[in-house]
Amino acid sequence: MTTITYEEQQLMALYNSASTRTGLIAALREMREYLGPEDADLRTLTDSAIEKLEAMSDEEYAALDLTPDFDEEEENAE
């Protein structure tokens, strides 16, 4: 199985409203269309996440923990 980074996992969690691998890929592709030149880092992260999602099976996707980690964000803000 491909290793998913923390940042990719968080991005996937935020856009996983369809709760399917193909739905998540579609949501990330749609979001990517709205990115501007100043969003190069987010574009790179999104492309990496899409590439990994396309390479995995639905079973591997189902095993991912796609729960947003809002506690980590709060700890970094303090």
C-alpha positions, 0 to 999 in steps of 0.5 A, a space after each residue: 500500500 502507498 504511504 499517505 502523508 499526514 497532509 494528504 490524509 487531512 486534505 482527503 478528509 476535508 474533501 471526502 464528502 462522497 465517501 468513495 475513492 472515485 468521488 474523492 478523486 472527482 472532488 479533488 480535481 474539481 477543487 484543483 480547478 479553482 487554484 491560482 498561481 499562488 496555490 502551488 503548494 496546495 496544487 502539488 499536494 492535491 496532485 500527489 493525493 490524486 495520484 495515490 488515490 488512483 493507484 490504490 484499490 477501493 479496498 485500500 481506500 476503505 482502510 484509510 482513516 479519513 477523519 480530519 484531525 482538528 486537534 492537531 490544528 488547535 495545538 499548532 495555533 497555540 
